[in-house]
Amino acid sequence: MDNFFNNAKLLDIIIKWKYHLVSIVVAAILLSVLFSSPIFITPLYKSYAVVYPSNISPYSTENETEQMVQMLQSRDIRDSVIHKFNLPKHWGIDSTYEYFMSTMVWYWEQRVRVGKTPNEAVEIEVVDPDPKIACDMTSAIIKYYNLKVRGLHKEKFGEVVDNYNFIMDKKQKYMDSLSKEAVALGTKFGVLEYEGQTREVMRAYFSNKGSSEVQKYKHNLEEHGGEMLKLGEMMRSESEALATLKLDADRALMDYNRNYTHANVLSKPFPADKKSFPVRWLIVLGSTLAALFLSVIIIGFIENRKKNSLNAANQG
């Protein structure tokens, strides 16, 4: 056989069998055209979008683009899109089928692709028999991505807001208790403001030569002035801390209530006016070449057997 293909005048053999080969090529073309038609292969239309991540912070060692890809491939987004477009019915998958979910996931992975571009953007591609649905699915994936990131941010900042509110509530209660102690000192002993009262009492003490009323205030300040001074410092310190916490809590509340988008769309999806699969000319070309090659191989075997039979007859 090797000798045949190397030295047996392959061109002459092809010329000898030219009518058979032409018939096979024509048949291959007709059959490949038929079997690549919509009767046998459902045409698919592609829609795509190119997006950049925005208003997100990366987790671990991944960058924003890698994080975006992971979220776009999440089960939550996939299930939301499947439910929105009723894809089991649209794709003709029986929901009572034993392997329904595995089949849905397989179809999804075949028809939805998310990946990074060389420029650190993210490309979302969707193919579907309906070009409008392919376009709408692409837009829906971006929409559900925004909602998912927004939900994660609300969950995170909600915890931060709750924590700030808890701490501020405790500090406010502590300040209220300090204030009650200060009021009690003022009501019971007349000690209101240590430094100012001390100056006034000492002025009165030296002016009135220590009257009983002045002696009383002087005694109260000596006994409880230090406590009032300590309470005042503690209240000022707690008030400053509470004011700082309030500013941080307001920032966290702003983050919690913000409704930012998290995807900058560079290329918006649109309904395709030309199918992307199957590529019929490629199928026809491949099928025809394969049929032609196989035919030549078979002819080679036939010619080789004839040659061997003829040699055997001559020797006999």
C-alpha positions in Angstrom: 0.0 0.0 0.0 2.9 2.4 0.8 4.4 1.5 -2.5 1.1 2.3 -4.1 0.8 5.8 -2.7 4.4 6.6 -3.2 5.0 5.2 -6.7 1.7 4.0 -8.3 0.8 7.0 -10.2 -1.8 8.4 -7.9 -2.9 11.0 -10.4 -3.6 8.3 -13.0 -5.7 6.4 -10.5 -7.7 9.5 -9.6 -8.3 10.1 -13.4 -9.3 6.5 -13.8 -11.9 6.8 -11.0 -12.8 10.4 -11.7 -16.5 9.8 -12.3 -16.8 7.9 -9.0 -14.9 10.6 -7.2 -17.0 13.4 -8.7 -20.2 11.5 -7.7 -18.9 11.1 -4.2 -17.9 14.8 -3.9 -21.3 15.9 -5.2 -23.1 13.5 -2.8 -21.0 14.7 0.1 -21.8 18.4 -0.8 -25.5 17.7 -1.1 -25.7 15.6 2.1 -23.6 18.1 4.2 -25.8 21.0 2.9 -28.8 19.0 4.0 -27.6 17.9 7.4 -26.2 21.3 8.2 -29.6 23.0 7.4 -32.0 24.2 10.2 -33.9 20.9 9.7 -31.1 19.0 11.5 -29.1 21.7 13.3 -30.7 24.6 15.1 -29.1 27.8 14.1 -27.7 29.9 17.0 -27.3 33.7 17.2 -24.7 35.3 19.3 -25.0 38.5 21.4 -22.2 39.8 23.5 -21.2 42.7 25.8 -17.8 44.0 27.0 -17.8 45.4 30.5 -15.4 46.8 33.1 -15.9 46.4 36.9 -16.5 49.5 39.0 -17.2 50.5 42.6 -16.0 47.1 43.9 -13.1 46.0 46.2 -11.2 42.8 45.4 -11.2 39.9 47.8 -8.0 37.9 48.7 -5.4 38.1 45.9 -7.8 38.4 43.0 -8.2 41.7 41.1 -11.5 43.4 40.3 -11.8 41.8 36.9 -11.2 38.3 38.2 -13.8 39.0 41.0 -16.3 40.1 38.4 -15.8 37.0 36.3 -16.4 34.8 39.4 -19.6 36.7 40.3 -20.9 36.5 36.7 -20.4 32.8 36.8 -22.2 32.4 40.1 -25.2 30.1 40.6 -27.4 33.0 41.8 -27.1 34.9 38.5 -27.5 31.7 36.4 -30.7 30.7 38.2 -32.1 34.2 38.0 -31.7 34.3 34.2 -33.0 30.8 33.8 -36.1 31.7 35.8 -36.6 35.1 34.1 -36.6 33.6 30.5 -38.1 30.2 31.4 -35.2 28.6 29.7 -36.2 25.0 30.3 -39.3 25.6 28.2 -37.4 27.7 25.7 -34.6 25.2 25.3 -37.1 22.2 25.3 -35.8 20.5 28.5 -38.4 18.5 30.5 -38.4 19.7 34.1 -39.5 16.2 35.2 -36.4 14.6 33.6 -34.3 12.7 36.1 -31.1 14.7 35.2 -32.9 18.0 34.5 -30.6 20.2 36.5 -27.4 18.7 35.1 -28.8 19.1 31.6 -29.7 22.7 32.3 -26.2 23.4 33.6 -24.7 21.7 30.5 -26.8 23.8 28.1 -26.0 27.0 30.1 -22.2 26.2 29.9 -22.5 25.6 26.1 -24.5 28.8 25.4 -23.2 31.3 28.0 -19.5 32.2 28.2 -17.8 34.7 30.5 -14.1 35.5 30.3 -11.4 38.1 30.6 -10.1 40.0 27.6 -6.4 40.8 27.2 -7.2 44.4 28.4 -8.6 43.3 31.7 -12.2 43.8 30.6 -14.9 41.1 30.8 -16.7 39.7 27.8 -20.1 38.1 28.1 -21.3 36.0 25.2 -24.7 34.3 24.8 -25.8 32.2 21.9 -29.5 31.2 21.5 -31.9 30.2 18.7 -33.7 33.5 19.2 -31.4 36.6 18.6 -33.7 38.8 20.7 -33.5 36.4 23.7 -29.7 36.1 23.3 -29.5 39.9 23.6 -31.9 40.2 26.5 -30.1 37.4 28.4 -26.8 39.3 28.0 -28.4 42.4 29.4 -30.1 40.4 32.2 -26.8 38.9 33.3 -25.3 42.4 33.7 -28.4 43.5 35.6 -28.3 40.6 38.0 -24.6 41.1 38.5 -25.3 44.7 39.6 -28.0 43.5 42.0 -25.8 40.7 43.4 -22.9 43.1 44.1 -25.3 45.6 45.6 -26.8 43.0 47.8 -23.4 41.9 49.0 -22.5 45.5 49.8 -25.7 46.1 51.6 -25.1 42.9 53.7 -21.6 44.0 54.5 -22.3 47.6 55.3 -25.5 46.6 57.1 -23.3 44.7 59.6 -21.1 47.7 59.9 -24.0 50.1 60.5 -25.5 47.7 63.1 -22.2 47.5 64.9 -21.8 51.3 65.0 -25.4 51.7 66.3 -24.7 49.1 69.0 -21.5 50.8 70.2 -23.1 54.3 70.0 -26.1 53.1 72.0 -23.8 51.8 74.7 -21.8 55.0 74.8 -25.0 57.1 74.9 -26.3 55.1 77.9 -22.9 55.6 79.6 -23.0 59.3 79.0 -26.5 59.5 80.3 -25.4 57.7 83.5 -22.5 60.2 83.9 -24.9 63.1 83.3 -27.3 61.7 86.1 -24.3 61.5 88.5 -23.4 65.1 87.7 -27.0 66.3 88.2 -27.1 64.5 91.5 -24.0 66.2 92.7 -25.4 69.6 91.6 -28.8 69.0 93.3 -27.5 67.6 96.5 -24.3 69.5 97.0 -24.6 72.5 94.7 -21.4 71.4 92.8 -22.0 72.3 89.2 -18.7 73.4 87.6 -15.5 72.9 89.6 -13.1 75.5 88.3 -15.6 78.4 88.0 -17.3 77.7 91.3 -13.9 77.4 93.1 -12.9 80.8 91.9 -16.2 82.4 93.1 -16.2 80.6 96.4 -12.6 81.5 97.2 -13.4 85.2 96.3 -16.4 85.1 98.5 -14.5 83.3 101.3 -11.8 86.0 101.5 -14.3 88.8 101.0 -16.9 87.7 103.6 -14.3 86.3 106.0 -15.7 82.8 105.7 -19.4 83.1 106.3 -21.3 79.9 107.0 -22.8 79.7 103.5 -19.4 80.2 101.9 -17.9 77.6 104.3 -20.6 75.2 103.3 -19.9 75.6 99.5 -16.2 75.4 100.2 -16.6 72.2 102.1 -18.8 70.7 99.3 -16.2 71.6 96.7 -13.4 70.1 98.8 -15.4 66.9 99.2 -17.0 66.5 95.8 -15.3 68.9 93.5 -12.7 66.3 92.4 -15.6 63.9 91.6 -17.3 66.6 89.5 -14.0 67.4 87.7 -13.6 63.7 86.9 -17.1 63.4 85.6 -16.7 66.5 83.4 -13.5 65.1 81.8 -15.1 61.7 81.3 -18.2 63.3 79.7 -16.0 65.4 77.3 -14.0 62.4 76.3 -17.1 60.3 75.7 -18.8 63.1 73.8 -15.7 63.4 71.4 -15.6 59.6 70.9 -19.4 59.6 70.2 -19.0 62.4 67.7 -16.3 60.5 65.9 -18.3 57.3 65.9 -21.3 59.2 64.6 -19.3 60.5 61.6 -18.1 56.9 60.8 -21.6 55.6 61.2 -23.0 58.2 58.8 -20.4 57.1 56.2 -21.3 53.5 56.7 -25.0 54.4 56.4 -24.3 56.3 53.1 -22.4 53.2 51.8 -25.4 51.0 52.9 -27.9 53.2 51.1 -26.0 53.9 47.9 -27.3 52.3 44.7 -24.3 52.4 42.5 -23.8 50.3 39.3 -20.9 48.0 39.4 -20.4 47.4 35.7 -19.3 50.0 33.1 -20.7 48.7 29.8 -18.2 49.4 26.9 -20.1 47.4 24.2 -23.8 47.0 24.7 -25.5 43.8 23.5 -27.7 43.9 20.4 -29.8 41.3 18.5 -27.7 39.6 15.8 -29.0 39.6 12.3 -26.7 36.7 11.2 -26.4 33.3 12.8 -23.0 32.4 14.4 -23.6 28.6 14.4 -23.4 26.4 12.4 -20.9 27.7 9.8 -22.3 25.8 6.9 -19.5 26.4 4.4 -17.0 25.0 6.9 -19.1 21.9 7.5 -19.6 21.4 3.7 -15.9 21.9 3.1 -14.8 19.6 5.9 -17.3 16.9 5.0 -16.4 17.0 1.3 -12.6 16.8 1.9 -13.2 14.0 4.4 -15.3 12.1 1.9 -12.8 12.6 -0.9 -9.9 11.5 1.3 -11.7 8.4 2.5 -12.7 7.6 -1.1 -9.1 7.8 -2.2 -8.0 5.5 0.6 -10.7 2.9 -0.3 -9.8 3.1 -4.0 -6.2 2.6 -3.0 -7.1 -0.6 -1.3 -9.2 -1.8 -4.2 -6.4 -1.1 -6.7 -3.8 -2.7 -4.4 -5.9 -5.9 -4.1 -6.4 -6.0 -7.9 -2.7 -5.7 -8.4 -2.0 -8.4 -5.9 -4.6 -10.7 -7.4 -3.2 -10.1 -10.9 0.4 -10.9 -9.7 -0.8 -14.1 -8.0 -2.6 -15.2 -11.2 0.5 -14.6 -13.4 2.7 -16.5 -11.0 0.2 -19.4 -11.1 
